[in-house]
Amino acid sequence: MGIDGERDRFQATDPDQRPRKERRAVRVIMIDDHRRVLLFQDTDPGCPGISWWVTPGGGIDPGESETDAAVRELVEETGYRSRPDELIGPLAVRRAVHGYSDQILVQDETFYALRVRPFEIDISGHTEDEQLTIAGHRWWPSADLADPDGWLWPAELSELVALADSPSAGPRDLGVQEESTVPLAN
């Protein structure tokens, strides 16, 4: 099934009827020499016109450490190659509950930071789902994170960028957070 055919599965469904998926995940806050943060504009094809911004990252494969998953996800999503020992953190942990049009995704997430020199983003490693849902990317000045125009997940991202300067203060527990395009319940 091609990307166009995949759009058909993203139909806004009664919240109680959506399948629920749980996983462990890792997110990486990439900070460049100009204190800009790389974010991806994500969408839910079942909710046209809605988007939000997120850090690179994703699910942890069975038998994979958080830091190994972070390094793998960076290569797949950005083309950037790093080593686990270059990651800063963990800075924060949380349980994120995402209500999308096609599913409810519950992720136990750990956030790390990585300082990088500016580089050309390579999205050729994106999965089929990412090719369908990721609408773009940009480097955000860290000052813009405190008052974004639109949704930025997690909402505490500017605080986490500041934690990268003093990682011994972490990991900060962000608790349980709902970030949904389709609310979890009616």
TIRO-2110 file (N, C-alpha, C; in Angstrom, 1 decimal):
// TIRO-2110
0.9, -1.2, 0.0, N, 1, A
0.0, 0.0, 0.0, CA, 1, A
0.9, 1.2, 0.0, C, 1, A
0.7, 2.2, -0.9, N, 2, A
1.5, 3.4, -1.0, CA, 2, A
1.0, 4.4, 0.0, C, 2, A
1.7, 5.5, 0.1, N, 3, A
1.4, 6.6, 1.0, CA, 3, A
0.0, 7.1, 0.8, C, 3, A
-0.5, 7.3, -0.4, N, 4, A
-1.8, 7.8, -0.6, CA, 4, A
-2.8, 6.8, -0.1, C, 4, A
-2.6, 5.5, -0.2, N, 5, A
-3.6, 4.5, 0.4, CA, 5, A
-3.5, 4.5, 1.9, C, 5, A
-2.4, 4.8, 2.5, N, 6, A
-2.2, 4.9, 3.9, CA, 6, A
-3.1, 6.0, 4.5, C, 6, A
-3.4, 7.0, 3.8, N, 7, A
-4.2, 8.1, 4.4, CA, 7, A
-5.6, 7.6, 4.8, C, 7, A
-6.1, 6.6, 4.1, N, 8, A
-7.4, 6.0, 4.4, CA, 8, A
-7.6, 5.5, 5.8, C, 8, A
-6.5, 5.1, 6.4, N, 9, A
-6.6, 4.5, 7.8, CA, 9, A
-6.7, 5.6, 8.8, C, 9, A
-6.5, 6.9, 8.4, N, 10, A
-6.5, 8.0, 9.4, CA, 10, A
-7.9, 8.6, 9.3, C, 10, A
-8.9, 8.0, 9.8, N, 11, A
-10.2, 8.5, 9.9, CA, 11, A
-10.5, 8.8, 11.4, C, 11, A
-11.0, 10.0, 11.7, N, 12, A
-11.4, 10.3, 13.0, CA, 12, A
-12.4, 9.3, 13.5, C, 12, A
-12.0, 8.6, 14.6, N, 13, A
-12.8, 7.5, 15.1, CA, 13, A
-13.3, 7.8, 16.5, C, 13, A
-14.4, 7.3, 16.9, N, 14, A
-14.9, 7.5, 18.3, CA, 14, A
-13.7, 7.1, 19.2, C, 14, A
-13.4, 8.0, 20.2, N, 15, A
-12.2, 7.8, 21.0, CA, 15, A
-12.1, 6.4, 21.7, C, 15, A
-13.3, 5.9, 22.0, N, 16, A
-13.3, 4.6, 22.7, CA, 16, A
-13.0, 3.4, 21.7, C, 16, A
-13.1, 3.6, 20.4, N, 17, A
-12.9, 2.6, 19.4, CA, 17, A
-11.5, 2.5, 18.8, C, 17, A
-10.7, 3.5, 19.2, N, 18, A
-9.3, 3.5, 18.6, CA, 18, A
-8.4, 2.5, 19.3, C, 18, A
-7.6, 1.8, 18.5, N, 19, A
-6.6, 0.9, 19.1, CA, 19, A
-5.6, 1.6, 20.0, C, 19, A
-5.2, 1.0, 21.1, N, 20, A
-4.2, 1.6, 22.0, CA, 20, A
-2.9, 0.9, 21.9, C, 20, A
-1.8, 1.7, 21.7, N, 21, A
-0.5, 1.1, 21.6, CA, 21, A
0.4, 1.7, 22.7, C, 21, A
1.2, 0.9, 23.4, N, 22, A
2.1, 1.4, 24.4, CA, 22, A
3.5, 1.1, 24.1, C, 22, A
4.4, 2.0, 24.3, N, 23, A
5.8, 1.7, 24.1, CA, 23, A
6.7, 2.6, 24.9, C, 23, A
8.0, 2.3, 25.0, N, 24, A
9.0, 3.2, 25.5, CA, 24, A
9.6, 3.9, 24.4, C, 24, A
9.9, 5.2, 24.6, N, 25, A
10.5, 6.0, 23.5, CA, 25, A
11.5, 7.0, 24.1, C, 25, A
12.3, 7.5, 23.2, N, 26, A
13.3, 8.5, 23.5, CA, 26, A
13.2, 9.7, 22.6, C, 26, A
13.5, 10.9, 23.1, N, 27, A
13.4, 12.1, 22.3, CA, 27, A
14.8, 12.8, 22.5, C, 27, A
15.2, 13.5, 21.5, N, 28, A
16.5, 14.2, 21.5, CA, 28, A
16.3, 15.6, 21.1, C, 28, A
16.8, 16.5, 22.0, N, 29, A
16.8, 18.0, 21.8, CA, 29, A
18.1, 18.3, 21.2, C, 29, A
18.1, 18.6, 19.9, N, 30, A
19.4, 18.9, 19.2, CA, 30, A
19.5, 20.4, 19.2, C, 30, A
20.6, 20.9, 19.8, N, 31, A
20.9, 22.3, 20.0, CA, 31, A
22.2, 22.7, 19.2, C, 31, A
22.0, 23.6, 18.3, N, 32, A
23.2, 24.0, 17.5, CA, 32, A
24.0, 25.1, 18.1, C, 32, A
25.1, 25.5, 17.4, N, 33, A
26.0, 26.5, 17.9, CA, 33, A
25.3, 27.9, 18.2, C, 33, A
24.2, 28.1, 17.6, N, 34, A
23.5, 29.4, 17.7, CA, 34, A
22.3, 29.3, 18.7, C, 34, A
22.3, 28.2, 19.5, N, 35, A
21.2, 27.9, 20.5, CA, 35, A
19.9, 27.7, 19.8, C, 35, A
19.9, 27.2, 18.6, N, 36, A
18.6, 26.9, 17.9, CA, 36, A
18.4, 25.4, 18.1, C, 36, A
17.1, 25.0, 18.1, N, 37, A
16.7, 23.6, 18.4, CA, 37, A
15.9, 23.1, 17.1, C, 37, A
16.3, 21.9, 16.7, N, 38, A
15.7, 21.3, 15.6, CA, 38, A
14.4, 20.7, 16.0, C, 38, A
13.3, 21.1, 15.2, N, 39, A
12.0, 20.5, 15.5, CA, 39, A
11.4, 20.1, 14.2, C, 39, A
10.5, 19.1, 14.2, N, 40, A
9.8, 18.6, 13.1, CA, 40, A
8.3, 19.0, 13.2, C, 40, A
7.7, 19.4, 12.1, N, 41, A
6.3, 19.7, 12.1, CA, 41, A
5.6, 18.4, 11.8, C, 41, A
4.8, 18.0, 12.8, N, 42, A
4.1, 16.7, 12.6, CA, 42, A
2.6, 17.0, 12.4, C, 42, A
1.9, 16.0, 11.8, N, 43, A
0.5, 16.2, 11.5, CA, 43, A
-0.3, 14.9, 11.8, C, 43, A
-1.6, 14.9, 11.8, N, 44, A
-2.4, 13.8, 11.9, CA, 44, A
-3.3, 13.8, 10.6, C, 44, A
-3.1, 13.0, 9.6, N, 45, A
-3.9, 13.0, 8.4, CA, 45, A
-5.4, 13.0, 8.6, C, 45, A
-5.8, 12.4, 9.7, N, 46, A
-7.3, 12.4, 10.0, CA, 46, A
-7.8, 13.7, 10.5, C, 46, A
-6.9, 14.7, 10.7, N, 47, A
-7.3, 16.0, 11.2, CA, 47, A
-6.7, 17.1, 10.4, C, 47, A
-7.1, 17.2, 9.1, N, 48, A
-6.5, 18.2, 8.2, CA, 48, A
-6.4, 19.6, 8.8, C, 48, A
-5.3, 20.3, 8.6, N, 49, A
-5.1, 21.6, 9.0, CA, 49, A
-4.5, 21.7, 10.4, C, 49, A
-4.3, 20.6, 11.1, N, 50, A
-3.7, 20.7, 12.5, CA, 50, A
-2.3, 20.1, 12.4, C, 50, A
-1.4, 20.9, 13.1, N, 51, A
0.0, 20.4, 13.2, CA, 51, A
0.6, 20.9, 14.5, C, 51, A
1.7, 20.3, 14.8, N, 52, A
2.5, 20.6, 16.0, CA, 52, A
3.9, 20.4, 15.7, C, 52, A
4.8, 20.8, 16.7, N, 53, A
6.2, 20.7, 16.5, CA, 53, A
6.8, 19.8, 17.6, C, 53, A
7.7, 18.9, 17.2, N, 54, A
8.3, 17.9, 18.1, CA, 54, A
9.8, 17.7, 17.9, C, 54, A
10.5, 17.2, 18.8, N, 55, A
11.9, 16.9, 18.7, CA, 55, A
12.0, 15.6, 18.0, C, 55, A
13.2, 15.3, 17.4, N, 56, A
13.4, 14.0, 16.8, CA, 56, A
13.4, 12.9, 17.9, C, 56, A
13.0, 11.7, 17.5, N, 57, A
13.0, 10.6, 18.4, CA, 57, A
11.9, 9.6, 18.1, C, 57, A
11.9, 8.5, 18.9, N, 58, A
10.9, 7.5, 18.6, CA, 58, A
11.0, 6.3, 19.5, C, 58, A
10.4, 5.2, 19.1, N, 59, A
10.3, 4.0, 19.9, CA, 59, A
11.7, 3.4, 20.1, C, 59, A
11.8, 2.7, 21.3, N, 60, A
13.0, 1.9, 21.6, CA, 60, A
12.7, 0.5, 21.2, C, 60, A
13.6, -0.1, 20.4, N, 61, A
13.4, -1.5, 20.0, CA, 61, A
13.8, -2.4, 21.1, C, 61, A
13.2, -3.7, 21.1, N, 62, A
13.5, -4.6, 22.1, CA, 62, A
15.0, -4.9, 22.2, C, 62, A
15.5, -4.9, 23.4, N, 63, A
17.0, -5.1, 23.6, CA, 63, A
17.8, -3.9, 23.4, C, 63, A
17.3, -2.8, 23.0, N, 64, A
18.0, -1.6, 22.7, CA, 64, A
18.0, -0.7, 24.0, C, 64, A
19.2, 0.0, 24.2, N, 65, A
19.2, 0.9, 25.3, CA, 65, A
18.6, 2.3, 24.9, C, 65, A
18.3, 3.1, 25.8, N, 66, A
17.7, 4.4, 25.5, CA, 66, A
18.7, 5.2, 24.6, C, 66, A
20.0, 5.2, 25.0, N, 67, A
20.9, 6.0, 24.2, CA, 67, A
21.2, 5.4, 22.8, C, 67, A
21.2, 4.1, 22.7, N, 68, A
21.4, 3.5, 21.4, CA, 68, A
20.2, 3.8, 20.5, C, 68, A
19.0, 3.8, 21.1, N, 69, A
17.8, 4.2, 20.3, CA, 69, A
17.9, 5.6, 19.9, C, 69, A
18.3, 6.5, 20.8, N, 70, A
18.4, 7.9, 20.4, CA, 70, A
19.4, 8.1, 19.3, C, 70, A
20.5, 7.5, 19.3, N, 71, A
21.5, 7.6, 18.2, CA, 71, A
20.9, 7.0, 16.9, C, 71, A
20.2, 5.9, 17.0, N, 72, A
19.6, 5.3, 15.8, CA, 72, A
18.5, 6.2, 15.2, C, 72, A
17.6, 6.8, 16.1, N, 73, A
16.5, 7.6, 15.7, CA, 73, A
17.1, 8.9, 15.0, C, 73, A
18.2, 9.5, 15.5, N, 74, A
18.8, 10.7, 14.9, CA, 74, A
19.2, 10.4, 13.5, C, 74, A
19.9, 9.2, 13.3, N, 75, A
20.3, 8.9, 11.9, CA, 75, A
19.1, 8.8, 11.0, C, 75, A
18.1, 8.0, 11.5, N, 76, A
16.9, 7.8, 10.6, CA, 76, A
16.1, 9.1, 10.3, C, 76, A
16.0, 9.9, 11.3, N, 77, A
15.1, 11.1, 11.1, CA, 77, A
15.8, 12.3, 10.7, C, 77, A
17.2, 12.5, 10.9, N, 78, A
17.9, 13.7, 10.5, CA, 78, A
19.1, 13.4, 9.7, C, 78, A
19.6, 12.2, 9.7, N, 79, A
20.9, 11.9, 9.0, CA, 79, A
22.1, 12.2, 9.8, C, 79, A
21.9, 12.7, 11.0, N, 80, A
23.0, 13.0, 11.9, CA, 80, A
23.6, 11.8, 12.6, C, 80, A
24.9, 11.6, 12.6, N, 81, A
25.5, 10.5, 13.3, CA, 81, A
26.2, 11.0, 14.5, C, 81, A
25.9, 10.3, 15.6, N, 82, A
26.5, 10.7, 16.9, CA, 82, A
26.8, 9.4, 17.6, C, 82, A
27.3, 9.5, 18.8, N, 83, A
27.6, 8.4, 19.7, CA, 83, A
26.8, 8.5, 21.0, C, 83, A
26.5, 7.4, 21.6, N, 84, A
25.7, 7.5, 22.9, CA, 84, A
26.4, 8.4, 23.9, C, 84, A
27.7, 8.4, 24.0, N, 85, A
28.4, 9.2, 25.0, CA, 85, A
28.4, 10.7, 24.8, C, 85, A
27.9, 11.1, 23.6, N, 86, A
27.7, 12.5, 23.3, CA, 86, A
26.4, 13.1, 23.8, C, 86, A
25.5, 12.2, 24.1, N, 87, A
24.2, 12.7, 24.6, CA, 87, A
24.3, 13.3, 26.0, C, 87, A
23.5, 14.3, 26.3, N, 88, A
23.4, 15.0, 27.5, CA, 88, A
22.2, 14.5, 28.3, C, 88, A
22.3, 14.1, 29.5, N, 89, A
21.1, 13.7, 30.2, CA, 89, A
21.2, 12.3, 30.7, C, 89, A
20.0, 11.8, 31.1, N, 90, A
18.7, 12.2, 30.7, CA, 90, A
18.3, 13.5, 31.4, C, 90, A
17.5, 14.3, 30.7, N, 91, A
17.1, 15.6, 31.2, CA, 91, A
15.7, 15.5, 31.8, C, 91, A
14.8, 14.7, 31.3, N, 92, A
13.5, 14.6, 31.8, CA, 92, A
12.8, 13.3, 31.4, C, 92, A
11.8, 12.9, 32.1, N, 93, A
11.0, 11.7, 31.8, CA, 93, A
9.5, 12.1, 31.9, C, 93, A
8.7, 11.4, 31.1, N, 94, A
7.2, 11.6, 31.2, CA, 94, A
6.5, 10.5, 30.6, C, 94, A
5.2, 10.4, 30.8, N, 95, A
4.3, 9.5, 30.1, CA, 95, A
3.5, 10.4, 29.2, C, 95, A
3.6, 10.3, 27.9, N, 96, A
2.8, 11.1, 27.0, CA, 96, A
1.7, 10.2, 26.4, C, 96, A
0.5, 10.8, 26.4, N, 97, A
-0.6, 10.1, 25.9, CA, 97, A
-1.1, 10.9, 24.7, C, 97, A
-1.0, 10.3, 23.5, N, 98, A
-1.3, 10.9, 22.3, CA, 98, A
-2.6, 10.3, 21.7, C, 98, A
-3.7, 11.1, 21.6, N, 99, A
-4.9, 10.7, 20.9, CA, 99, A
-4.9, 11.2, 19.5, C, 99, A
-4.6, 10.2, 18.6, N, 100, A
-4.7, 10.6, 17.2, CA, 100, A
-5.9, 10.0, 16.6, C, 100, A
-6.2, 10.4, 15.3, N, 101, A
-7.4, 9.9, 14.7, CA, 101, A
-7.5, 8.4, 14.5, C, 101, A
-6.3, 7.8, 14.4, N, 102, A
-6.3, 6.3, 14.1, CA, 102, A
-5.9, 5.5, 15.3, C, 102, A
-5.4, 6.1, 16.4, N, 103, A
-5.0, 5.3, 17.5, CA, 103, A
-4.7, 6.2, 18.7, C, 103, A
-4.6, 5.5, 19.9, N, 104, A
-4.1, 6.2, 21.1, CA, 104, A
-2.7, 5.6, 21.3, C, 104, A
-1.7, 6.5, 21.4, N, 105, A
-0.3, 6.0, 21.6, CA, 105, A
0.1, 6.5, 23.0, C, 105, A
0.5, 5.6, 23.8, N, 106, A
1.0, 5.9, 25.2, CA, 106, A
2.5, 5.6, 25.2, C, 106, A
3.3, 6.7, 25.4, N, 107, A
4.8, 6.5, 25.4, CA, 107, A
5.4, 6.9, 26.7, C, 107, A
6.2, 6.1, 27.3, N, 108, A
7.1, 6.4, 28.4, CA, 108, A
8.3, 7.0, 27.8, C, 108, A
8.5, 8.3, 27.8, N, 109, A
9.6, 9.0, 27.1, CA, 109, A
10.7, 9.5, 28.0, C, 109, A
11.9, 9.4, 27.5, N, 110, A
13.1, 10.0, 28.2, CA, 110, A
13.7, 11.0, 27.2, C, 110, A
14.0, 12.2, 27.7, N, 111, A
14.6, 13.3, 26.9, CA, 111, A
16.0, 13.4, 27.1, C, 111, A
16.8, 13.5, 26.1, N, 112, A
18.2, 13.8, 26.1, CA, 112, A
18.5, 15.0, 25.2, C, 112, A
19.6, 15.6, 25.4, N, 113, A
20.0, 16.7, 24.5, CA, 113, A
21.3, 16.3, 23.8, C, 113, A
21.6, 17.0, 22.7, N, 114, A
22.8, 16.8, 21.9, CA, 114, A
23.2, 18.2, 21.3, C, 114, A
24.4, 18.6, 21.6, N, 115, A
25.0, 19.8, 21.0, CA, 115, A
25.6, 19.4, 19.6, C, 115, A
25.2, 20.2, 18.6, N, 116, A
25.6, 19.9, 17.2, CA, 116, A
26.0, 21.2, 16.5, C, 116, A
26.9, 21.0, 15.5, N, 117, A
27.1, 22.2, 14.6, CA, 117, A
26.0, 22.1, 13.6, C, 117, A
25.6, 23.3, 13.0, N, 118, A
24.5, 23.3, 12.0, CA, 118, A
24.9, 22.3, 10.9, C, 118, A
23.9, 21.6, 10.4, N, 119, A
24.1, 20.5, 9.4, CA, 119, A
22.8, 20.5, 8.5, C, 119, A
23.0, 19.9, 7.3, N, 120, A
21.9, 19.7, 6.4, CA, 120, A
21.0, 18.5, 6.8, C, 120, A
19.8, 18.7, 7.0, N, 121, A
18.9, 17.6, 7.5, CA, 121, A
18.6, 16.6, 6.3, C, 121, A
18.8, 15.3, 6.6, N, 122, A
18.5, 14.3, 5.6, CA, 122, A
17.3, 13.5, 6.1, C, 122, A
16.2, 13.5, 5.4, N, 123, A
15.0, 12.8, 5.9, CA, 123, A
14.8, 11.5, 5.1, C, 123, A
15.8, 11.1, 4.3, N, 124, A
15.7, 9.9, 3.5, CA, 124, A
15.4, 8.6, 4.3, C, 124, A
15.7, 8.6, 5.6, N, 125, A
15.5, 7.5, 6.5, CA, 125, A
14.2, 7.5, 7.2, C, 125, A
13.3, 8.4, 6.9, N, 126, A
12.0, 8.5, 7.5, CA, 126, A
11.2, 7.2, 7.1, C, 126, A
10.4, 6.7, 8.1, N, 127, A
9.5, 5.6, 7.8, CA, 127, A
8.4, 6.0, 6.9, C, 127, A
7.6, 5.0, 6.5, N, 128, A
6.5, 5.4, 5.6, CA, 128, A
5.5, 6.3, 6.4, C, 128, A
5.2, 6.0, 7.7, N, 129, A
4.4, 6.8, 8.5, CA, 129, A
4.9, 8.2, 8.6, C, 129, A
6.2, 8.4, 8.8, N, 130, A
6.8, 9.7, 9.0, CA, 130, A
6.7, 10.5, 7.7, C, 130, A
6.9, 9.8, 6.5, N, 131, A
6.8, 10.4, 5.2, CA, 131, A
5.4, 11.0, 5.0, C, 131, A
4.4, 10.3, 5.6, N, 132, A
3.0, 10.7, 5.5, CA, 132, A
2.7, 11.8, 6.4, C, 132, A
3.2, 11.8, 7.7, N, 133, A
2.8, 12.8, 8.7, CA, 133, A
3.7, 14.0, 8.9, C, 133, A
5.0, 13.8, 8.6, N, 134, A
5.9, 14.9, 8.9, CA, 134, A
5.8, 15.9, 7.7, C, 134, A
5.5, 17.2, 8.1, N, 135, A
5.2, 18.2, 7.0, CA, 135, A
6.4, 19.1, 6.8, C, 135, A
7.4, 19.1, 7.7, N, 136, A
8.6, 19.9, 7.5, CA, 136, A
9.5, 19.9, 8.8, C, 136, A
10.5, 20.7, 8.7, N, 137, A
11.4, 20.9, 9.9, CA, 137, A
12.0, 22.3, 9.8, C, 137, A
12.5, 22.7, 11.0, N, 138, A
13.2, 24.0, 11.0, CA, 138, A
14.0, 24.1, 12.3, C, 138, A
15.0, 24.9, 12.3, N, 139, A
15.8, 25.2, 13.5, CA, 139, A
15.1, 26.4, 14.2, C, 139, A
14.6, 26.2, 15.4, N, 140, A
14.0, 27.3, 16.2, CA, 140, A
15.0, 28.0, 17.1, C, 140, A
15.0, 29.3, 17.1, N, 141, A
15.8, 30.0, 18.1, CA, 141, A
15.2, 29.6, 19.5, C, 141, A
16.1, 29.3, 20.4, N, 142, A
15.6, 28.9, 21.7, CA, 142, A
14.7, 29.9, 22.4, C, 142, A
14.9, 31.2, 22.1, N, 143, A
14.0, 32.2, 22.7, CA, 143, A
12.6, 32.1, 22.2, C, 143, A
12.4, 31.5, 21.0, N, 144, A
11.0, 31.3, 20.5, CA, 144, A
10.3, 30.2, 21.1, C, 144, A
11.0, 29.3, 21.8, N, 145, A
10.3, 28.1, 22.4, CA, 145, A
9.4, 28.4, 23.5, C, 145, A
9.7, 29.5, 24.2, N, 146, A
8.9, 29.9, 25.4, CA, 146, A
7.5, 30.4, 25.0, C, 146, A
7.3, 30.9, 23.8, N, 147, A
6.1, 31.5, 23.4, CA, 147, A
5.8, 31.1, 21.9, C, 147, A
5.6, 29.8, 21.6, N, 148, A
5.5, 29.4, 20.2, CA, 148, A
4.2, 29.8, 19.6, C, 148, A
4.2, 30.0, 18.3, N, 149, A
3.0, 30.2, 17.6, CA, 149, A
2.4, 28.8, 17.1, C, 149, A
1.6, 28.2, 17.9, N, 150, A
1.1, 26.9, 17.7, CA, 150, A
1.5, 25.9, 18.8, C, 150, A
1.2, 24.6, 18.6, N, 151, A
1.5, 23.6, 19.5, CA, 151, A
3.0, 23.2, 19.4, C, 151, A
3.6, 23.1, 20.6, N, 152, A
5.0, 22.6, 20.7, CA, 152, A
5.0, 21.5, 21.8, C, 152, A
5.4, 20.3, 21.4, N, 153, A
5.3, 19.2, 22.4, CA, 153, A
6.7, 18.7, 22.7, C, 153, A
7.2, 18.6, 23.9, N, 154, A
6.4, 19.0, 25.1, CA, 154, A
6.4, 20.5, 25.3, C, 154, A
5.4, 20.9, 26.1, N, 155, A
5.2, 22.4, 26.3, CA, 155, A
6.4, 22.9, 27.1, C, 155, A
7.1, 22.1, 27.8, N, 156, A
8.2, 22.5, 28.7, CA, 156, A
9.6, 22.5, 27.9, C, 156, A
9.5, 22.5, 26.6, N, 157, A
10.8, 22.3, 25.8, CA, 157, A
11.8, 23.4, 26.2, C, 157, A
11.4, 24.7, 26.3, N, 158, A
12.4, 25.7, 26.6, CA, 158, A
13.1, 25.5, 28.0, C, 158, A
12.3, 24.9, 28.9, N, 159, A
12.9, 24.5, 30.2, CA, 159, A
13.9, 23.4, 30.0, C, 159, A
13.6, 22.5, 29.2, N, 160, A
14.5, 21.3, 28.9, CA, 160, A
15.8, 21.8, 28.2, C, 160, A
15.7, 22.7, 27.3, N, 161, A
16.9, 23.3, 26.7, CA, 161, A
17.8, 23.9, 27.8, C, 161, A
17.2, 24.6, 28.7, N, 162, A
18.0, 25.2, 29.8, CA, 162, A
18.6, 24.1, 30.7, C, 162, A
18.0, 23.0, 30.9, N, 163, A
18.5, 21.9, 31.6, CA, 163, A
19.8, 21.3, 31.0, C, 163, A
19.9, 21.4, 29.7, N, 164, A
21.0, 20.9, 29.0, CA, 164, A
22.3, 21.6, 29.4, C, 164, A
22.2, 22.8, 30.0, N, 165, A
23.4, 23.5, 30.5, CA, 165, A
23.8, 23.0, 31.9, C, 165, A
22.8, 22.3, 32.6, N, 166, A
23.2, 21.7, 33.9, CA, 166, A
22.4, 20.4, 34.1, C, 166, A
22.9, 19.4, 33.3, N, 167, A
22.2, 18.1, 33.3, CA, 167, A
22.2, 17.4, 34.6, C, 167, A
23.0, 17.7, 35.6, N, 168, A
23.0, 17.0, 36.9, CA, 168, A
21.7, 17.3, 37.6, C, 168, A
21.0, 18.4, 37.2, N, 169, A
19.7, 18.7, 37.9, CA, 169, A
18.6, 17.8, 37.4, C, 169, A
18.8, 17.0, 36.4, N, 170, A
17.8, 16.2, 35.8, CA, 170, A
17.9, 14.7, 36.4, C, 170, A
17.1, 13.8, 36.0, N, 171, A
16.0, 14.0, 35.1, CA, 171, A
14.8, 14.6, 35.8, C, 171, A
14.2, 15.5, 35.2, N, 172, A
13.0, 16.2, 35.7, CA, 172, A
11.8, 15.3, 35.3, C, 172, A
10.9, 15.1, 36.3, N, 173, A
9.7, 14.3, 36.0, CA, 173, A
8.6, 15.2, 35.6, C, 173, A
8.2, 15.0, 34.3, N, 174, A
7.1, 15.9, 33.8, CA, 174, A
5.7, 15.3, 34.0, C, 174, A
5.6, 14.1, 34.6, N, 175, A
4.4, 13.5, 34.9, CA, 175, A
3.7, 12.9, 33.7, C, 175, A
2.4, 12.8, 33.7, N, 176, A
1.6, 12.3, 32.6, CA, 176, A
1.0, 13.5, 31.8, C, 176, A
1.2, 13.5, 30.5, N, 177, A
0.7, 14.6, 29.7, CA, 177, A
-0.1, 14.1, 28.5, C, 177, A
-1.2, 14.7, 28.3, N, 178, A
-2.0, 14.4, 27.1, CA, 178, A
-1.7, 15.4, 26.0, C, 178, A
-1.3, 14.9, 24.8, N, 179, A
-1.1, 15.7, 23.6, CA, 179, A
-1.9, 15.1, 22.5, C, 179, A
-3.1, 15.6, 22.2, N, 180, A
-4.0, 14.9, 21.3, CA, 180, A
-4.6, 15.8, 20.3, C, 180, A
-4.7, 15.2, 19.1, N, 181, A
-5.5, 15.9, 18.0, CA, 181, A
-6.9, 15.5, 18.1, C, 181, A
-7.2, 14.3, 18.6, N, 182, A
-8.5, 13.8, 18.9, CA, 182, A
-8.5, 13.5, 20.4, C, 182, A
-9.3, 14.2, 21.2, N, 183, A
-9.3, 13.9, 22.7, CA, 183, A
-9.5, 12.4, 23.0, C, 183, A
-9.0, 12.0, 24.2, N, 184, A
-9.0, 10.6, 24.6, CA, 184, A
-10.4, 10.2, 24.8, C, 184, A
-11.3, 11.1, 25.2, N, 185, A
-12.7, 10.7, 25.5, CA, 185, A
-13.6, 11.8, 25.0, C, 185, A
-14.9, 11.4, 24.8, N, 186, A
-15.9, 12.4, 24.3, CA, 186, A
-16.2, 13.4, 25.4, C, 186, A
END
